[in-house]
Amino acid sequence: MSTKNKLKTAWLAAFILLLTASFSPGTDSSRVFGLDIVFHLGIYAILAAVPLIALKKRLTAFLVALAIAPLGLLFETMHGSTTGYGFKMMDAFYNNLGITVGMITGIMVRLKHHYEK
């Protein structure tokens, strides 16, 4: 299995984990504050970085990575309505911060691979 296929598999696993976490009742995220921030930053960084690294077409990779932001907002809204904990602006902020970190990382890795050729 190539590295790009492994990255795509990791992206799909991260997406499924995000879906599961978004729609499961669980506990209020404010009770596990530190872990909650790490989860939001990490999962969204992975979801934004992998398309930029694994997809060949630059525009497609950028649009897929950018589309994670409204998807995160939708998941945050749905999480609030399905669990009863309400929408949390700080969680949405950490989602977008993770996306920003992921996009910067993905662009840097993509540039590194471009100049190594």
C-alpha positions in Angstrom: 0.0 0.0 0.0 1.4 3.4 -1.0 1.9 6.3 1.4 -0.9 8.2 -0.3 -3.3 5.3 0.1 -2.3 5.0 3.8 -3.0 8.7 4.2 -6.4 8.4 2.5 -7.2 5.5 4.9 -6.1 7.6 7.9 -8.3 10.5 6.6 -11.3 8.2 6.3 -10.7 6.8 9.8 -10.4 10.3 11.2 -13.6 11.3 9.5 -15.5 8.3 10.9 -14.1 9.0 14.4 -15.3 12.6 14.0 -18.8 11.4 12.9 -18.9 9.0 15.9 -17.8 11.7 18.4 -20.1 14.3 16.9 -23.3 12.2 17.1 -22.7 10.1 20.3 -24.2 11.4 23.5 -21.0 11.1 25.5 -20.2 13.7 28.2 -20.1 17.4 28.2 -16.8 18.5 26.6 -16.2 21.1 29.2 -15.5 18.4 31.8 -12.6 17.0 29.8 -11.3 20.4 28.8 -7.7 19.6 27.9 -8.4 16.4 26.0 -11.3 18.1 24.2 -9.0 20.8 22.8 -6.4 18.2 21.7 -9.2 16.2 19.9 -10.6 19.3 18.1 -7.2 20.5 17.0 -5.8 17.1 16.1 -8.8 15.6 14.2 -9.4 18.8 12.1 -5.7 19.2 11.4 -5.6 15.7 10.0 -8.7 16.2 8.0 -7.3 19.4 6.5 -3.7 18.3 5.9 -4.2 14.9 4.3 -6.0 16.1 1.2 -3.3 18.7 0.5 -0.7 15.9 0.8 -2.5 13.0 -0.8 -4.5 14.5 -3.7 -2.6 15.3 -7.0 -4.6 18.3 -8.3 -3.8 21.4 -6.3 -7.2 23.0 -6.7 -9.1 19.9 -5.7 -6.8 19.3 -2.7 -7.2 22.9 -1.5 -11.0 22.9 -1.9 -11.4 19.6 -0.1 -9.2 20.9 2.8 -11.2 24.2 2.8 -14.5 22.4 2.8 -13.7 21.0 6.2 -14.4 24.3 7.9 -18.2 24.5 7.1 -18.4 20.7 7.7 -16.9 21.3 11.2 -19.4 24.1 11.9 -22.2 21.7 10.8 -20.9 18.9 13.0 -20.6 21.3 16.0 -24.2 22.5 15.5 -25.5 18.9 15.1 -23.5 17.8 18.2 -25.1 20.5 20.2 -28.6 19.6 19.1 -28.2 15.8 19.4 -26.5 15.8 22.7 -28.3 18.6 24.4 -25.2 20.5 25.4 -25.7 23.2 22.9 -23.4 24.9 20.4 -20.0 25.8 21.8 -18.2 28.7 20.2 -14.8 27.6 21.7 -15.1 24.2 20.1 -15.8 25.8 16.7 -12.8 28.0 17.3 -10.5 25.1 18.0 -12.0 23.2 15.0 -11.0 26.1 12.7 -7.6 26.5 14.5 -6.9 22.8 13.8 -8.0 23.3 10.1 -5.6 26.3 9.9 -2.7 24.3 11.4 -3.5 21.3 9.1 -3.6 23.4 6.0 -0.3 25.1 6.8 1.2 21.7 7.5 -0.2 20.2 4.3 1.0 23.1 2.2 4.5 22.9 3.7 4.7 19.1 3.1 3.3 19.5 -0.5 6.0 22.2 -1.2 8.7 20.1 0.3 7.7 17.2 -2.0 7.5 19.5 -5.0 11.0 20.8 -4.6 12.5 17.4 -3.9 11.6 16.2 -7.4 
